[in-house]
């Protein structure tokens, strides 16, 4: 760690700075708050079919601003039963990242879950879910759950309390608040979105929230104030007030306010008989719009509150062209009416799918005037250790072997020093699967076995190959442990009750079908069966072109680069290699393959010299065919290709090569925007997502153009705009566009 030193010659400045530093450190280490850590996840739509691609963008917000300290986001995607289907790792730049996930063609569940992890809360993921149509219907296992936000983070007995409730079901909920004896304190009914707010006075606690849903009764205890005091906001005309109520034993307290950035202001308070102090909020803000309030006395925290400026904003859309014709062109502009810089994502999808904004959202804040406030818990400091990831490697062997190895290496080094030479490191080779050839470099290592690699940042999969190249040390058995992600692997999905019970049930009434196209005549045409998506290995492609000839220059079931297969040391002969491959890849055994070499068909030929390989070190490549033309019973074949007797790393040996595939950052795909020429149109287009752009960087009051073509099914579409400004303002906007908007677009063009 590099420590920068600042010299100050002024003793007065030094004394004042020391006093201020003590105040700041006392607050930071004693009463640091968990600031609100928000995740805004925008998927191109909320409902999908099996085989669809989910396009998404995640915005990370911390203390009301884009979270630029987070550099990595880990995502787990899985089923309602908590089975994990895929794990992704995304780089975060400027507080946001985006990517995609392909839903399996054979996915059978009606919902799909996402868990998002960052170093802010590595063990408390953000959770979201989408609907997946099965036979054009999503059926949710709706189980009611409720989130409660109580002003002050808990009930204070004998005073009026304000509480907000959010259920995850949209049906009307009739609920009551009652004490232990059953006396009713308040009664209320939710709105059509499952929300309700109520003011009540409780003389005794605890209080219980009781409600019924579809004949089942539920009960939940409400929390008391953890400190015996609370802070909230109130309004008197145009003035926003901070209201502090104190039922603790302390009559004197100090109110600290830490705005952004972190200068601390404080106010000494004395509570009278009524236990309440009220004064204008602006007295403490000092021109700031956000920060943390802490009420404390004698090293005890009495109350906390997080404050943010609440200033909702909506984008303005101006339509240039609206068309619901088949392949019709559409265009509109987006303008944000302020002067911030904005990081947005924009999607347009078929109007027969529900809007993203239709889903219930949890209460996270209370709102008063121009401000919103919440109640974070005391917690650790703001700083996190998160950096752009790179490849890490370590040589491993049993401790006694490592001690022996290092002793031999030390003696070897002493001898070489007399010749002005040094012990070599390891030969490190690496390539992306899209590259045909390895790149090599010599890499040193430390006394713990850590490879001293330069920073290697990569996407998808990196194939690595390590060989000990020092002649006297290469024979010692070892393994290489590789790593890239610094997140723990996720074994099970996190599925909270609120998300699990959220009802996404919906019946799709549109014309899209995952298996058929709807032709203009109304007839159905079977969709082409897509080729399974698999990564193309450029090295395999190169070896196919180099070795395969004649009948064997065709699609195979499997291609094996034996030079980098990592063949065990006990495999020496062709027969042993074949048996090893049959055990490792059961599909080969099932083919009952003939064993061939070097593009020669005649299996009865007497092999001599280097034709039929006798030793595994002669073989570099193998191709497996499902139906071999000369197999007497219609089975398959294994074609081995050689590079000459003992041409394969004879001075290293098979067992001394360590080959691994290491997963890096998840790869990005491009969303393909259809562009049509009226002179050459296809028969159909049933895209459900018409437009997706996750990287819209614009300034306020500057128009951003959106252009796309309609499909052949839709007579409406839904525009969704989400994002965050540099100052932390957020947008979550959705608009349905129908044929009625065509006249509007014509009017705007005339203007």
C-alpha positions in Angstrom: 0.0 0.0 0.0 1.3 3.5 -0.9 0.6 6.1 1.8 0.6 9.8 0.7 1.9 12.1 3.4 0.8 15.8 3.7 3.0 18.2 5.6 1.3 21.1 7.5 3.4 23.9 9.0 0.5 25.8 10.6 0.0 24.4 14.1 -3.5 26.0 14.4 -4.6 24.3 11.3 -3.1 21.1 12.5 -4.9 21.3 15.9 -8.3 22.1 14.3 -7.8 19.4 11.7 -7.0 16.9 14.5 -10.1 17.8 16.4 -12.3 17.5 13.3 -10.6 14.2 12.4 -11.4 12.8 15.8 -15.1 13.7 15.4 -15.2 12.2 11.9 -13.4 9.0 12.9 -15.6 8.6 15.9 -18.7 8.7 13.7 -17.3 6.7 10.9 -16.2 3.8 13.0 -18.8 3.9 15.7 -22.0 4.7 13.8 -21.4 4.0 10.1 -24.7 3.3 8.3 -25.6 0.8 5.6 -26.6 3.4 3.0 -29.4 2.3 0.6 -27.8 0.0 -2.0 -30.3 -0.1 -4.9 -30.2 -2.3 -8.0 -32.3 -1.4 -11.0 -32.7 -4.4 -13.3 -34.2 -3.8 -16.7 -35.0 -6.8 -18.8 -36.2 -6.2 -22.4 -39.6 -7.6 -21.3 -41.1 -9.4 -18.3 -42.5 -12.5 -20.2 -40.7 -14.9 -22.4 -41.0 -18.3 -24.2 -38.6 -21.2 -23.9 -35.7 -20.6 -26.2 -35.9 -16.8 -26.0 -33.0 -14.5 -25.2 -33.4 -12.4 -22.1 -31.6 -9.0 -22.6 -30.9 -7.2 -19.4 -29.1 -4.2 -17.9 -28.3 -3.6 -14.2 -27.8 -0.2 -12.7 -26.2 -0.1 -9.2 -26.9 2.9 -7.0 -25.2 3.7 -3.7 -26.1 6.6 -1.5 -28.1 8.2 -4.2 -25.4 8.0 -6.9 -24.1 5.5 -9.5 -21.9 3.0 -7.6 -18.6 3.5 -9.3 -16.7 1.6 -6.6 -18.3 -1.7 -7.6 -16.4 -3.2 -10.6 -17.9 -6.7 -10.8 -21.4 -8.2 -10.7 -22.1 -11.9 -10.3 -25.4 -13.3 -11.5 -27.0 -16.7 -10.8 -30.0 -17.7 -12.9 -32.2 -20.6 -11.8 -35.5 -22.3 -11.3 -38.2 -21.7 -8.6 -37.0 -24.9 -6.9 -33.7 -23.0 -6.3 -31.7 -25.1 -8.8 -29.0 -23.0 -10.5 -29.0 -23.1 -14.4 -26.2 -20.7 -15.1 -23.8 -18.3 -13.4 -22.5 -15.2 -15.1 -19.8 -12.7 -14.2 -20.1 -9.1 -15.6 -17.7 -6.2 -15.5 -19.3 -3.0 -14.0 -18.4 0.4 -15.5 -19.7 3.6 -14.1 -22.2 1.7 -12.0 -23.9 -0.3 -14.7 -23.5 -3.5 -16.8 -25.5 -5.4 -19.3 -25.7 -8.9 -20.9 -28.0 -11.6 -22.0 -29.2 -15.1 -21.0 -30.7 -17.7 -23.3 -33.6 -19.7 -21.8 -33.2 -23.4 -22.5 -35.5 -24.7 -25.2 -36.8 -27.4 -22.9 -37.4 -25.1 -19.9 -40.6 -26.3 -18.2 -41.2 -23.9 -15.3 -43.4 -20.9 -15.4 -41.0 -18.5 -13.7 -37.2 -17.9 -13.9 -35.2 -16.2 -11.1 -32.2 -13.9 -11.1 -29.8 -13.4 -8.2 -27.4 -10.4 -8.5 -24.4 -10.2 -6.2 -21.9 -7.4 -5.6 -19.2 -6.8 -3.0 -21.5 -4.4 -1.3 -23.7 -7.2 -0.1 -22.0 -10.4 -1.2 -24.4 -12.6 0.7 -27.6 -10.7 0.2 -28.4 -10.7 -3.5 -30.9 -8.6 -5.3 -33.7 -10.9 -6.5 -36.0 -10.6 -9.5 -38.0 -13.0 -11.6 -39.7 -13.2 -15.0 -42.5 -15.2 -16.4 -42.0 -18.0 -19.0 -45.0 -19.1 -21.0 -45.9 -22.8 -21.1 -48.6 -23.4 -23.7 -49.2 -19.6 -23.8 -49.8 -19.3 -20.1 -47.9 -18.4 -17.0 -49.3 -19.9 -13.8 -47.7 -18.5 -10.6 -47.9 -20.3 -7.3 -49.2 -17.1 -5.6 -48.5 -17.0 -1.9 -49.2 -13.7 -0.1 -46.4 -11.9 1.6 -46.1 -8.3 2.8 -43.4 -5.8 3.3 -43.8 -3.2 6.0 -42.1 0.2 6.3 -42.7 1.9 9.7 -41.5 5.5 10.1 -38.7 5.5 12.6 -38.0 1.8 11.9 -40.4 0.6 14.6 -43.4 1.4 16.7 -43.2 3.9 19.5 -46.1 3.2 22.1 -48.3 6.1 23.1 -47.5 8.1 20.0 -49.0 8.2 16.5 -47.2 5.9 14.1 -47.2 5.8 10.3 -46.8 2.6 8.4 -46.9 1.6 4.7 -47.7 -1.9 3.5 -47.0 -3.6 0.2 -48.4 -7.0 -0.6 -47.2 -9.1 -3.5 -50.8 -9.9 -4.6 -53.1 -7.5 -6.3 -56.4 -8.7 -4.9 -57.9 -6.5 -2.2 -56.5 -7.4 1.3 -58.6 -6.5 4.4 -56.2 -6.2 7.3 -56.2 -5.1 10.9 -53.6 -4.1 13.5 -54.3 -5.5 16.9 -52.5 -5.9 20.3 -51.9 -9.1 22.2 -55.3 -9.1 23.8 -56.9 -8.8 20.4 -58.0 -5.2 20.7 -58.2 -3.6 17.2 -55.9 -0.6 16.8 -56.5 0.1 13.0 -58.2 -1.5 10.0 -57.5 -0.9 6.3 -57.9 -2.3 2.8 -55.3 -2.4 0.1 -55.6 -0.7 -3.3 -55.5 -2.6 -6.6 -51.7 -2.8 -6.5 -51.7 -4.3 -3.0 -50.6 -1.1 -1.2 -51.9 0.6 1.9 -50.8 3.4 4.3 -52.2 3.8 7.8 -51.7 6.0 10.9 -52.4 4.5 14.3 -51.7 5.0 18.0 -50.7 2.0 20.1 -50.7 2.2 23.8 -49.3 -1.3 24.2 -46.9 -3.3 22.1 -46.2 -5.6 20.4 -48.8 -5.1 17.6 -49.8 -7.8 15.2 -50.8 -7.5 11.5 -53.6 -9.9 10.7 -55.2 -10.5 7.3 -56.9 -13.2 5.2 -56.3 -14.4 1.7 -58.4 -17.0 -0.1 -59.7 -18.4 3.1 -56.3 -18.6 4.9 -55.5 -16.4 7.9 -52.1 -14.8 8.3 -50.4 -13.0 11.2 -47.2 -11.0 11.4 -45.7 -9.2 14.4 -44.7 -5.6 13.8 -41.3 -4.4 15.2 -40.9 -1.9 18.0 -38.4 0.9 17.7 -35.0 -0.6 18.4 -33.7 2.5 20.2 -36.7 4.1 21.9 -36.4 7.2 19.6 -37.1 8.0 16.0 -36.7 10.6 13.3 -39.2 11.4 10.6 -40.1 14.3 8.3 -43.2 16.4 8.4 -44.6 19.3 6.4 -45.9 22.7 7.6 -46.9 24.7 4.5 -43.9 24.9 2.3 -41.5 24.0 5.1 -40.2 20.5 5.5 -39.6 19.7 9.2 -37.5 17.1 10.9 -39.4 15.6 13.8 -37.4 13.9 16.6 -39.3 11.9 19.2 -37.5 10.4 22.1 -38.8 7.9 24.7 -35.4 6.8 25.9 -33.9 7.6 29.3 -31.6 10.2 27.8 -32.8 13.8 28.0 -29.8 15.2 26.1 -28.6 14.0 22.7 -26.5 15.1 19.7 -27.9 15.1 16.2 -25.2 14.4 13.6 -25.7 15.0 9.9 -23.3 13.7 7.3 -24.1 15.0 3.8 -22.4 13.9 0.6 -19.4 14.4 0.6 -18.6 13.6 4.2 -18.4 16.7 6.3 -20.1 16.3 9.6 -22.5 18.9 11.2 -24.0 18.4 14.6 -26.7 20.0 16.8 -27.1 19.5 20.6 -30.6 18.8 21.7 -32.5 18.8 25.0 -35.8 17.0 25.3 -38.5 18.4 27.5 -41.7 16.9 28.9 -43.3 16.2 25.5 -40.3 14.2 24.3 -40.4 15.9 20.9 -38.2 18.4 19.0 -39.1 19.9 15.7 -37.2 22.3 13.5 -36.9 23.1 9.7 -34.8 20.6 7.9 -32.9 23.2 5.9 -31.2 24.4 9.1 -29.0 21.3 9.0 -28.8 20.6 5.3 -26.5 23.5 4.4 -27.4 23.3 0.7 -27.0 19.5 0.6 -29.8 17.2 -0.7 -28.8 13.9 0.8 -27.0 12.4 3.8 -27.2 10.4 7.0 -28.8 11.5 10.3 -27.7 9.9 13.6 -29.1 10.7 17.0 -26.7 9.6 19.7 -25.9 10.0 23.4 -23.1 8.5 25.6 -21.9 6.2 22.8 -25.4 4.9 22.2 -27.3 5.3 18.9 -30.9 6.4 19.6 -32.1 6.8 16.0 -30.9 6.8 12.4 -32.3 8.2 9.1 -31.1 8.3 5.6 -32.2 11.4 3.5 -32.4 11.8 -0.3 -33.8 14.5 -2.5 -37.0 13.1 -4.2 -37.5 14.7 -7.6 -39.2 12.3 -9.9 -38.8 12.8 -13.6 -40.3 11.3 -16.7 -38.9 11.2 -20.3 -40.7 13.0 -23.1 -41.4 11.1 -26.2 -42.0 12.8 -29.6 -43.2 10.4 -32.3 -42.1 10.9 -35.9 -43.7 7.8 -37.3 -46.1 5.2 -35.9 -46.9 2.2 -38.1 -48.5 -1.2 -37.3 -48.3 -2.4 -40.9 -46.3 -5.6 -41.5 -42.6 -4.6 -41.3 -43.8 -1.0 -40.8 -41.2 1.6 -39.8 -41.4 3.4 -36.4 -39.5 6.3 -35.1 -39.6 8.5 -32.0 -37.2 10.7 -29.9 -36.5 10.5 -26.2 -35.7 13.7 -24.3 -35.0 14.0 -20.5 -36.2 17.5 -19.4 -33.2 18.4 -17.2 -29.5 19.1 -17.5 -28.1 15.9 -16.0 -26.1 13.2 -17.9 -28.1 10.0 -18.2 -27.3 6.4 -18.5 -30.4 4.7 -20.0 -31.6 1.5 -21.4 -34.5 1.4 -23.9 -36.7 -1.5 -25.0 -39.7 -1.8 -27.2 -41.7 -5.1 -27.2 -45.0 -6.4 -28.5 -48.0 -4.8 -26.9 -49.7 -8.1 -26.1 -47.1 -8.8 -23.4 -47.6 -7.1 -20.0 -45.6 -4.0 -19.2 -42.6 -4.2 -16.9 -44.2 -1.5 -14.8 -47.2 -3.8 -14.0 -45.2 -5.7 -11.3 -45.5 -4.6 -7.7 -42.5 -2.9 -6.1 -41.5 -2.9 -2.5 -41.8 0.1 -0.3 -38.2 1.2 0.4 -38.7 4.9 1.3 -41.1 7.3 2.9 -41.7 10.5 1.0 -42.4 14.0 2.4 -42.3 17.0 0.1 -39.2 17.1 -2.0 -37.4 14.4 0.1 -37.5 10.7 0.6 -36.2 9.0 3.7 -35.4 5.5 5.0 -33.9 3.7 7.9 -30.6 1.9 7.3 -28.9 -0.1 10.0 -25.5 0.6 11.5 -22.9 -1.4 9.6 -19.4 -1.5 8.1 -17.6 1.3 6.3 -18.2 2.4 2.8 -15.0 1.2 1.3 -15.0 -2.2 -0.6 -12.2 -4.1 -2.2 -13.3 -4.6 -5.8 -11.1 -4.4 -8.8 -11.2 -5.5 -12.4 -10.5 -9.3 -12.3 -7.6 -11.0 -14.0 -6.3 -14.6 -14.2 -4.7 -16.1 -11.1 -2.7 -19.3 -11.0 -1.0 -21.4 -8.3 1.3 -24.5 -8.4 0.0 -27.1 -6.0 1.6 -30.3 -4.7 1.7 -32.1 -1.4 3.7 -30.2 1.3 6.5 -32.7 1.4 6.8 -32.7 -2.4 6.8 -28.9 -2.4 9.6 -28.9 0.2 11.6 -31.4 -1.9 10.9 -29.4 -5.0 12.0 -26.1 -3.5 15.2 -27.8 -2.2 16.1 -29.1 -5.6 15.3 -25.8 -7.1 17.6 -24.0 -4.6 20.5 -26.3 -5.4 19.9 -25.9 -9.1 19.9 -22.1 -8.7 23.3 -22.2 -6.9 24.9 -24.2 -9.6 23.5 -22.1 -12.4 24.6 -18.9 -10.7 28.2 -19.9 -11.3 27.4 -19.9 -15.0 25.5 -16.5 -14.8 22.2 -18.3 -15.4 19.0 -18.6 -13.4 16.4 -21.3 -12.9 13.6 -20.9 -15.4 10.0 -20.4 -14.5 7.1 -22.2 -16.2 6.1 -22.2 -19.8 2.7 -20.6 -19.8 0.5 -21.0 -22.9 -2.9 -19.5 -23.3 -5.6 -18.9 -26.0 -9.2 -18.0 -26.2 -11.4 -20.6 -27.8 -11.8 -18.3 -30.7 -8.1 -18.4 -31.4 -6.4 -21.2 -33.1 -2.9 -21.0 -31.6 -1.5 -20.7 -28.1 0.6 -17.7 -27.0 3.5 -18.6 -24.8 5.6 -16.8 -22.2 7.8 -17.7 -19.3 6.3 -17.0 -15.9 8.1 -16.9 -12.6 6.5 -18.1 -9.3 7.0 -17.3 -5.7 7.7 -19.5 -2.7 4.0 -20.2 -2.2 3.6 -21.4 -5.8 1.7 -18.3 -7.0 2.3 -17.7 -10.7 3.4 -14.1 -11.1 1.2 -13.4 -14.1 0.7 -10.1 -15.8 -2.9 -8.9 -15.7 -4.9 -11.0 -18.2 -8.5 -9.9 -18.5 -10.7 -12.0 -20.8 -14.3 -13.0 -21.8 -15.8 -16.4 -22.1 -13.2 -19.1 -21.8 -9.4 -19.1 -21.7 -7.6 -22.3 -22.3 -4.3 -22.6 -20.4 -1.3 -24.9 -20.7 1.6 -25.0 -18.3 4.8 -26.9 -18.6 7.8 -26.9 -16.2 10.6 -26.1 -18.6 13.7 -26.5 -16.3 15.3 -29.7 -17.4 16.1 -30.9 -13.8 12.8 -30.0 -12.3 10.2 -30.9 -15.0 9.6 -34.5 -13.7 8.1 -33.5 -10.4 4.3 -34.1 -10.4 2.2 -31.0 -9.8 -1.2 -29.4 -10.4 -2.2 -25.9 -11.4 -5.1 -24.2 -9.7 -6.6 -21.5 -11.8 -9.1 -18.8 -10.8 -10.7 -15.7 -12.2 -13.8 -14.8 -10.3 -13.5 -13.7 -6.6 -17.1 -14.5 -5.9 -18.1 -17.8 -4.1 -19.9 -20.2 -6.4 -23.7 -20.3 -5.9 -25.0 -23.7 -5.1 -28.7 -22.7 -4.6 -30.8 -19.8 -5.7 -32.1 -17.3 -3.1 -35.9 -17.1 -3.5 -37.5 -14.9 -0.8 -41.1 -15.3 0.1 -42.1 -11.9 -1.3 -40.7 -12.7 -4.7 -41.8 -16.3 -4.7 -45.4 -15.4 -3.9 -45.6 -12.5 -6.4 -48.3 -13.4 -8.9 -47.1 -13.3 -12.6 -50.0 -15.3 -13.9 -51.0 -14.3 -17.4 -52.6 -15.8 -20.5 -51.0 -14.8 -23.8 -53.6 -14.0 -26.4 -51.3 -13.0 -29.2 -50.3 -14.9 -32.4 -46.7 -15.8 -31.5 -45.9 -19.5 -31.2 -42.4 -20.8 -30.4 -42.9 -23.7 -32.8 -44.8 -22.2 -35.7 -44.9 -19.1 -37.9 -48.3 -17.6 -38.8 -48.3 -16.8 -42.6 -50.4 -14.0 -44.1 -52.9 -16.5 -45.3 -53.4 -17.6 -41.6 -51.7 -20.9 -42.2 -49.1 -22.2 -39.8 -45.6 -23.1 -40.9 -43.3 -25.2 -38.8 -40.2 -23.2 -37.7 -36.8 -24.5 -38.7 -35.1 -26.5 -36.0 -32.2 -24.4 -34.9 -28.7 -25.8 -34.5 -27.8 -26.2 -30.8 -25.8 -23.2 -29.7 -22.2 -24.2 -29.0 -18.9 -22.3 -28.9 -16.7 -22.6 -31.9 -13.1 -23.7 -31.1 -10.8 -22.0 -33.6 -8.0 -24.5 -32.9 -10.3 -27.4 -33.6 -11.3 -25.8 -36.9 -7.7 -25.4 -37.8 -6.9 -29.0 -37.1 -10.0 -30.2 -39.1 -8.7 -28.3 -42.1 -5.2 -29.6 -41.6 -5.9 -33.3 -41.2 -9.3 -34.3 -42.6 -9.5 -35.4 -46.2 -12.0 -37.2 -48.5 -15.0 -38.9 -46.8 -13.7 -37.7 -43.4 -13.9 -34.0 -44.3 -17.4 -33.8 -42.9 -19.4 -33.0 -39.7 -18.4 -35.2 -36.8 -20.0 -36.1 -33.5 -16.9 -35.0 -31.5 -13.4 -33.6 -32.2 -10.7 -34.1 -29.6 -7.4 -32.1 -29.5 -5.3 -34.8 -27.8 -2.3 -32.6 -27.5 -4.3 -30.6 -24.9 -6.8 -33.2 -23.7 -4.8 -33.8 -20.5 -4.4 -37.6 -21.0 -3.5 -39.4 -17.7 0.0 -40.6 -17.3 -1.1 -44.3 -17.2 -2.3 -44.2 -20.8 0.5 -45.3 -23.3 -1.0 -47.4 -26.1 -3.6 -46.9 -28.7 -5.9 -49.4 -27.0 -5.5 -47.7 -23.6 -6.3 -44.3 -25.2 -9.4 -45.7 -26.9 -10.7 -47.3 -23.7 -10.0 -44.0 -21.8 -12.0 -42.0 -24.3 -14.9 -44.4 -24.2 -15.1 -44.1 -20.5 -14.8 -40.3 -20.5 -17.3 -39.8 -23.3 -20.0 -42.5 -23.1 -21.4 -41.4 -26.5 -18.2 -43.0 -28.1 -18.8 -46.4 -26.5 -22.4 -46.3 -27.7 -21.3 -46.0 -31.3 -19.3 -49.2 -31.3 -16.6 -47.5 -33.4 -14.0 -48.9 -35.7 -10.5 -47.6 -35.1 -8.9 -45.8 -38.1 -5.9 -43.6 -38.7 -4.9 -40.8 -41.1 -7.9 -40.8 -43.4 -7.4 -44.5 -44.5 -10.6 -46.6 -44.8 -9.2 -50.1 -45.1 -9.2 -51.4 -41.6 -7.8 -54.8 -42.7 -4.6 -53.3 -44.1 -1.4 -54.4 -42.4 -0.2 -51.3 -40.7 3.6 -50.6 -40.7 5.8 -47.8 -39.6 3.9 -44.7 -38.6 0.6 -45.5 -40.2 -1.3 -47.0 -37.3 0.0 -45.3 -34.1 1.4 -47.7 -31.5 2.0 -45.1 -28.8 -0.2 -42.3 -27.5 2.6 -39.8 -28.0 2.2 -40.1 -31.7 -1.4 -38.9 -31.8 -2.4 -35.3 -32.0 -6.1 -35.3 -33.1 -9.1 -37.5 -33.1 -12.5 -37.2 -34.8 -15.5 -39.3 -33.9 -18.2 -40.2 -36.6 -21.6 -41.4 -35.9 -22.3 -43.4 -39.0 -19.2 -44.7 -40.8 -19.8 -45.8 -44.4 -17.7 -49.1 -44.1 -18.8 -50.2 -40.6 -20.3 -53.7 -41.1 -23.2 -53.1 -38.6 -23.8 -49.4 -39.3 -21.8 -48.1 -36.3 -19.3 -45.3 -36.0 -15.6 -44.7 -36.2 -12.7 -43.0 -34.4 -10.2 -41.4 -36.8 -6.8 -40.8 -35.2 -4.4 -38.4 -36.8 -0.6 -38.6 -36.1 2.3 -36.3 -36.5 5.0 -39.0 -36.8 6.5 -41.4 -34.4 7.3 -39.7 -31.0 6.6 -36.3 -32.5 4.3 -35.4 -29.7 6.3 -33.7 -26.9 8.6 -36.7 -26.4 10.8 -34.8 -24.0 7.9 -33.7 -21.8 5.6 -36.7 -21.7 1.8 -36.7 -21.6 1.4 -36.5 -17.9 3.5 -33.4 -17.5 1.2 -31.2 -19.5 -1.5 -29.4 -17.5 -4.4 -28.1 -19.6 -7.4 -26.2 -18.2 -10.4 -24.2 -19.3 -10.9 -21.1 -17.1 -14.1 -19.1 -17.2 -13.7 -15.3 -17.4 -16.2 -12.6 -17.8 -19.4 -13.7 -19.5 -19.4 -12.9 -23.2 -21.6 -10.2 -24.8 -23.9 -10.7 -27.7 -25.2 -8.0 -30.0 -29.0 -7.4 -30.3 -29.8 -7.6 -34.0 -32.1 -4.8 -35.1 -34.0 -5.8 -38.2 -33.9 -3.4 -41.2 -36.2 -4.0 -44.1 -36.2 -3.0 -47.7 -39.7 -2.9 -49.2 -38.4 -4.6 -52.4 -37.4 -7.8 -50.5 -39.5 -8.7 -47.5 -39.6 -12.1 -45.8 -42.9 -14.0 -45.3 -43.1 -13.3 -41.6 -41.4 -11.7 -38.6 -42.6 -12.7 -35.2 -40.0 -10.9 -33.0 -41.4 -10.1 -29.6 -38.7 -7.6 -28.7 -38.6 -5.0 -31.5 -35.8 -2.8 -30.1 -33.2 -3.1 -27.3 -30.4 -0.7 -26.5 -28.8 -1.0 -23.1 -26.2 1.7 -23.6 -27.9 5.0 -24.2 -25.7 7.8 -22.9 -27.3 11.2 -23.3 -27.4 14.6 -21.8 -30.6 16.2 -20.5 -32.6 18.2 -23.0 -30.9 16.4 -25.9 -33.0 14.1 -28.1 -32.0 10.5 -28.6 -33.5 8.9 -31.7 -35.1 5.4 -31.7 -35.8 3.7 -35.0 -37.2 0.2 -35.5 -39.4 -2.0 -37.7 -42.6 -3.7 -36.6 -43.1 -7.4 -36.8 -46.0 -9.1 -38.7 -48.1 -9.7 -35.6 -48.4 -6.6 -33.5 -51.0 -3.8 -33.5 -49.4 -2.2 -30.4 -46.1 -2.0 -28.7 -44.7 -1.0 -25.3 -41.8 1.4 -24.8 -39.8 1.1 -21.6 -37.1 3.5 -20.5 -35.0 3.0 -17.4 -31.8 4.5 -16.1 -30.0 6.7 -13.7 -28.4 10.1 -13.9 -24.9 11.0 -12.8 -26.4 12.6 -9.7 -28.5 9.5 -8.9 -31.9 10.5 -10.2 -33.7 7.4 -11.6 -36.2 6.8 -14.4 -38.6 3.9 -14.7 -41.0 4.7 -17.5 -43.4 2.7 -19.6 -45.8 3.6 -22.3 -48.1 1.6 -24.5 -48.4 2.8 -28.1 -51.6 1.8 -30.0 -53.3 2.8 -33.3 -54.8 5.8 -31.5 -51.3 7.3 -31.3 -51.0 7.3 -35.1 -53.0 10.5 -35.3 -50.8 12.0 -32.5 -47.7 11.3 -34.5 -49.2 13.0 -37.6 -50.1 16.0 -35.5 -46.5 16.3 -34.1 -45.0 16.0 -37.6 -47.2 18.9 -38.7 -45.9 20.9 -35.7 
